[in-house]
Amino acid sequence: MSDLKWQKSSYSTQAANCIYLAAAPDGAIKLRESDEPDTVLTTTSGRLRALLAGVKAGEFDDIAK
């Protein structure tokens, strides 16, 4: 995992609680959070795009209720 080039999200403006993404050589997308850098989620670019589109469309706004 150390050979990955991690990029901090432009929406993460604080020193803590930042989201980082990296493109793996196999085409997978890796995600981690600054407070738990050893915990890494793996997804595809298509699934990540679908998640972000759903978030932007408000599909998950009622989950916490």
FENDAQUI-V951972 format. One record per backbone hydrogen bond with DSSP energy under -0.5 kcal/mol. NH is the residue of the N-H (numbers start at 1). CO is the residue of the C=O. Records with the same first field share a line. If there is no record, write none. Layout:
NH: CO  CO
This chain:
4: 1
6: 4
7: 21
9: 19
12: 9
13: 11
20: 32
21: 7
22: 30
24: 22  28
27: 24
29: 43
30: 22
31: 41
32: 20
33: 36  39
34: 18
36: 33
37: 34
39: 36
40: 38
41: 31
43: 29
48: 44
49: 45
50: 46
51: 47
52: 48
53: 49
54: 50
55: 51
56: 52
57: 53
58: 55
59: 54
61: 58
63: 60
65: 62
